[in-house]
Amino acid sequence: MKRVAVIAKLNKPEAVRVSQDVIKWLIEQGMEVYLDTELGGKLNYSKSYSRNELPGLVELMVVLGGDGTMLYTARLIGDKKIPILGVNLGGLGFLTAITMKELYPVLEKVIKGDFETEERMMLSVQIYRDGGKVSKYTVLNDVVIKSQLARLISIEARIDKEYVTTYRADGIIVATPTGSTGYSLSAGGPILYPTIHSIIVAPICPFTLTNRPVVIPDWMTVEILLKADQGNVLLTLDGQVDLPVKGGDVVEAKRAEASMYLVKCPGKSYFDILRERLMWGGK
């Protein structure tokens, strides 16, 4: 492994500062280091490219920031099987599980090829309007359909073309196992082990309290139909991309062909991360 990209959370000074040290260390190890133009401009670094170009140039992505930066990077990589090493400089950090103390020992192993990755499934999201497909996206965490106003909306849910129910709720979440510790968890959804191939469908504050989250296998397709009279509804992808949708639109979510490959921290399990991030057993 010789070619490494470093992506930092640009509005976090600590991430920009740490990136300088990481770049210097990588170059000392004989690595070719690539940056996006924004970070390269801040650091006056010559090997700078647009972020969309980086996945075609490197064999590893080092992400310095929080889970939001990781989610962006996962969507950026798309269907390229480039491992991502996430360093936690943010808040909870379920995806950026590696700490600064662990960074360099892990990097040493990675550049020698002595590392394992964990596959994380992603969702392919397609929006249909008036019988035609208008857009397509890939997400790692979740798809959220929600009213922009403080009121209920009517959403018809189908799974593999089979009618499930019509929710009257603030909205609905379709989440991956990786996204199970995000918005879905706040909406009463379960925590899924991240390598389980399943999809969560969770209503947000449903009017009928018996409407509960369900977990389905990853080979099923979820279709969400907005009733014709619905307005002021927003589709949010990974909590970062907002798209207006309208009555009659159909949002389809299914397992994507692409997956994200996360570099594992040796000696740290997913349950270690849960205990630390969710403060289980704390007094």
C-alpha positions as CSV (number, residue, x, y, z in Angstrom):
1,M,0.0,0.0,0.0
2,K,1.6,3.3,-1.2
3,R,-1.1,5.8,-2.0
4,V,-3.1,7.3,0.9
5,A,-5.7,10.2,0.9
6,V,-6.3,12.2,4.1
7,I,-9.7,13.8,4.5
8,A,-10.2,16.2,7.5
9,K,-13.2,18.0,8.9
10,L,-12.3,21.4,7.6
11,N,-14.3,23.5,10.1
12,K,-12.6,21.7,13.0
13,P,-9.1,23.3,13.6
14,E,-7.9,20.3,15.6
15,A,-8.6,18.0,12.5
16,V,-6.6,20.3,10.2
17,R,-3.7,20.5,12.7
18,V,-3.7,16.7,13.2
19,S,-3.7,16.2,9.4
20,Q,-0.4,18.0,9.2
21,D,1.2,15.5,11.6
22,V,-0.4,12.5,9.9
23,I,0.8,13.7,6.4
24,K,4.3,14.2,7.7
25,W,4.4,10.8,9.3
26,L,3.0,9.0,6.2
27,I,5.5,10.7,3.9
28,E,8.3,9.6,6.3
29,Q,7.1,6.0,5.9
30,G,7.4,6.4,2.1
31,M,3.7,6.9,1.4
32,E,2.3,9.1,-1.4
33,V,-0.2,11.3,0.3
34,Y,-3.1,13.0,-1.6
35,L,-5.4,15.7,-0.3
36,D,-8.6,17.4,-1.5
37,T,-8.1,21.0,-2.8
38,E,-9.7,22.5,0.3
39,L,-7.4,20.9,2.8
40,G,-4.5,21.2,0.4
41,G,-5.1,24.9,0.1
42,K,-5.0,25.3,3.9
43,L,-1.8,23.4,4.2
44,N,-0.1,24.6,0.9
45,Y,0.2,21.0,-0.2
46,S,0.9,20.3,-3.9
47,K,-0.8,16.9,-4.4
48,S,-4.3,18.3,-4.1
49,Y,-7.3,17.2,-6.2
50,S,-11.1,17.6,-6.1
51,R,-12.7,15.2,-3.7
52,N,-14.4,13.4,-6.5
53,E,-11.0,12.5,-8.0
54,L,-9.4,11.1,-4.8
55,P,-11.1,7.6,-4.9
56,G,-9.5,6.9,-8.3
57,L,-6.0,7.8,-7.0
58,V,-5.6,6.0,-3.7
59,E,-5.6,2.7,-1.9
60,L,-6.6,4.0,1.6
61,M,-8.7,6.8,3.0
62,V,-7.7,8.3,6.4
63,V,-10.6,10.3,7.8
64,L,-10.0,12.8,10.6
65,G,-13.2,14.1,12.2
66,G,-16.4,12.5,13.3
67,D,-19.1,10.2,11.9
68,G,-20.4,12.9,9.6
69,T,-17.1,13.1,7.8
70,M,-17.1,9.3,7.5
71,L,-20.6,9.2,6.1
72,Y,-19.6,11.8,3.5
73,T,-16.5,9.8,2.6
74,A,-18.4,6.5,2.2
75,R,-20.8,8.2,-0.3
76,L,-17.7,9.7,-2.0
77,I,-16.0,6.4,-2.5
78,G,-19.2,4.8,-4.0
79,D,-18.6,1.3,-5.4
80,K,-14.8,1.4,-5.1
81,K,-13.5,-1.1,-2.4
82,I,-11.2,1.4,-0.7
83,P,-10.7,0.8,3.0
84,I,-11.5,3.8,5.3
85,L,-9.6,4.4,8.5
86,G,-11.7,6.7,10.7
87,V,-10.0,8.7,13.5
88,N,-12.4,10.0,16.2
89,L,-12.0,13.8,16.5
90,G,-15.8,14.4,16.8
91,G,-18.5,13.4,19.3
92,L,-19.9,9.9,19.7
93,G,-17.9,8.3,16.9
94,F,-19.4,4.9,16.2
95,L,-17.7,4.9,12.8
96,T,-14.6,6.8,13.7
97,A,-13.7,4.3,16.4
98,I,-9.9,4.8,16.4
99,T,-8.5,7.3,18.9
100,M,-5.5,9.5,18.4
101,K,-3.6,7.3,20.8
102,E,-4.3,4.3,18.6
103,L,-3.8,6.0,15.2
104,Y,-0.1,5.5,14.5
105,P,0.1,1.9,15.7
106,V,-2.9,1.0,13.5
107,L,-1.5,3.0,10.6
108,E,1.8,1.0,10.9
109,K,-0.1,-2.2,10.5
110,V,-2.3,-1.0,7.7
111,I,0.6,0.2,5.4
112,K,2.2,-3.2,5.9
113,G,-1.0,-4.9,4.9
114,D,-1.5,-6.4,8.4
115,F,-5.1,-5.3,9.0
116,E,-8.7,-6.4,8.8
117,T,-11.7,-4.6,7.4
118,E,-15.3,-4.8,8.3
119,E,-17.9,-4.7,5.5
120,R,-20.8,-2.3,6.1
121,M,-23.8,-2.6,3.8
122,M,-25.2,0.5,2.2
123,L,-28.6,1.5,0.8
124,S,-29.5,2.4,-2.8
125,V,-32.2,5.1,-2.8
126,Q,-34.3,5.9,-5.8
127,I,-37.0,8.6,-6.1
128,Y,-39.8,8.0,-8.6
129,R,-42.2,10.8,-9.7
130,D,-45.0,10.5,-12.3
131,G,-43.9,7.0,-13.1
132,G,-40.3,7.9,-13.9
133,K,-37.0,7.8,-11.9
134,V,-35.8,11.3,-11.1
135,S,-32.8,10.6,-8.9
136,K,-30.6,7.9,-7.3
137,Y,-28.3,8.0,-4.3
138,T,-26.3,5.7,-2.1
139,V,-26.3,6.1,1.7
140,L,-24.5,4.4,4.6
141,N,-26.7,5.3,7.6
142,D,-30.3,6.1,6.8
143,V,-33.0,7.6,4.7
144,V,-35.4,9.8,6.5
145,I,-38.7,11.2,5.2
146,K,-40.1,13.8,7.4
147,S,-42.6,16.7,7.5
148,Q,-40.9,20.2,7.5
149,L,-43.8,21.3,9.7
150,A,-44.8,20.2,13.2
151,R,-47.6,17.9,12.0
152,L,-48.3,14.4,11.0
153,I,-47.9,13.1,7.4
154,S,-49.5,10.0,5.8
155,I,-47.0,7.5,4.4
156,E,-47.8,4.2,2.8
157,A,-45.2,1.5,3.3
158,R,-44.7,-1.5,1.0
159,I,-42.0,-4.2,1.4
160,D,-41.3,-6.3,-1.7
161,K,-44.5,-4.9,-3.3
162,E,-46.6,-6.1,-0.3
163,Y,-48.6,-3.5,1.5
164,V,-47.5,-3.1,5.2
165,T,-49.5,-0.2,6.5
166,T,-50.1,3.5,6.1
167,Y,-48.3,5.4,8.9
168,R,-49.6,8.6,10.3
169,A,-46.4,9.9,11.9
170,D,-43.9,12.7,11.9
171,G,-42.0,10.7,9.4
172,I,-40.2,7.4,8.7
173,I,-36.6,6.1,8.8
174,V,-35.1,3.4,6.7
175,A,-31.8,2.5,8.2
176,T,-28.9,0.1,7.8
177,P,-27.3,-1.8,10.7
178,T,-24.6,0.9,10.8
179,G,-27.4,3.5,11.0
180,S,-29.1,1.7,13.8
181,T,-27.1,3.7,16.4
182,G,-28.2,7.0,14.8
183,Y,-31.6,8.6,14.3
184,S,-33.3,5.2,14.3
185,L,-32.1,4.6,17.8
186,S,-33.7,7.8,19.0
187,A,-36.9,6.8,17.3
188,G,-37.0,3.5,19.4
189,G,-35.3,1.3,16.8
190,P,-33.0,-1.6,17.8
191,I,-29.3,-1.7,17.8
192,L,-28.1,-4.1,15.2
193,Y,-24.6,-5.7,15.0
194,P,-23.1,-3.7,12.1
195,T,-22.3,-6.8,9.9
196,I,-25.8,-8.2,10.0
197,H,-27.4,-7.8,6.6
198,S,-30.8,-6.3,7.6
199,I,-32.8,-3.2,7.1
200,I,-34.7,-1.2,9.8
201,V,-38.0,0.5,9.0
202,A,-38.9,2.8,11.9
203,P,-41.8,5.3,12.1
204,I,-41.0,8.6,13.8
205,C,-43.5,9.5,16.6
206,P,-46.4,7.5,15.1
207,F,-50.0,8.5,15.9
208,T,-50.8,4.8,16.6
209,L,-48.5,3.7,19.3
210,T,-48.7,0.1,18.2
211,N,-46.7,1.1,15.0
212,R,-43.3,-0.2,16.0
213,P,-40.0,-0.5,14.1
214,V,-39.5,-3.6,12.1
215,V,-36.3,-5.4,10.9
216,I,-36.3,-7.1,7.5
217,P,-33.7,-9.1,5.5
218,D,-31.4,-7.1,3.2
219,W,-32.8,-8.7,0.0
220,M,-36.1,-7.0,0.5
221,T,-37.0,-3.7,-1.1
222,V,-38.8,-0.9,0.9
223,E,-41.1,1.5,-0.9
224,I,-42.5,4.6,0.7
225,L,-45.4,6.3,-1.0
226,L,-46.4,9.9,0.0
227,K,-50.1,10.4,-0.2
228,A,-51.2,12.8,-2.9
229,D,-52.2,15.7,-0.6
230,Q,-48.8,15.8,1.3
231,G,-46.7,18.9,1.1
232,N,-43.7,20.4,2.9
233,V,-42.0,17.0,3.1
234,L,-38.2,16.5,3.1
235,L,-36.1,13.5,2.2
236,T,-32.8,13.5,4.1
237,L,-29.9,11.2,3.2
238,D,-27.4,10.3,6.0
239,G,-28.4,13.5,7.8
240,Q,-26.4,15.5,5.2
241,V,-28.3,15.8,1.9
242,D,-31.8,17.3,1.9
243,L,-34.2,16.8,-1.0
244,P,-37.8,18.1,-1.2
245,V,-40.4,15.5,-2.1
246,K,-44.1,15.9,-2.8
247,G,-47.3,14.0,-2.8
248,G,-47.4,11.0,-5.1
249,D,-43.6,10.5,-5.0
250,V,-42.3,7.0,-4.3
251,V,-39.0,6.6,-2.4
252,E,-37.5,3.1,-2.9
253,A,-34.7,1.8,-0.6
254,K,-32.8,-1.5,-1.1
255,R,-29.4,-2.9,-0.4
256,A,-26.8,-1.3,-2.6
257,E,-24.3,-3.3,-4.7
258,A,-21.6,-1.2,-3.1
259,S,-20.4,-1.6,0.5
260,M,-18.1,0.4,2.8
261,Y,-15.0,-1.3,4.2
262,L,-14.0,0.0,7.6
263,V,-10.5,-0.6,9.0
264,K,-10.9,-2.4,12.3
265,C,-8.9,-1.4,15.4
266,P,-7.0,-4.4,16.7
267,G,-8.2,-5.5,20.1
268,K,-11.4,-3.3,20.1
269,S,-14.8,-5.0,19.6
270,Y,-18.1,-3.4,18.6
271,F,-19.3,-3.9,22.2
272,D,-16.3,-2.0,23.5
273,I,-17.4,0.9,21.3
274,L,-21.0,0.6,22.4
275,R,-20.0,0.6,26.1
276,E,-17.8,3.6,25.6
277,R,-20.1,5.7,23.4
278,L,-23.4,4.9,25.1
279,M,-21.8,4.9,28.6
280,W,-23.2,1.5,29.5
281,G,-22.5,0.5,33.0
282,G,-21.5,4.0,34.0
283,K,-22.2,5.3,37.5
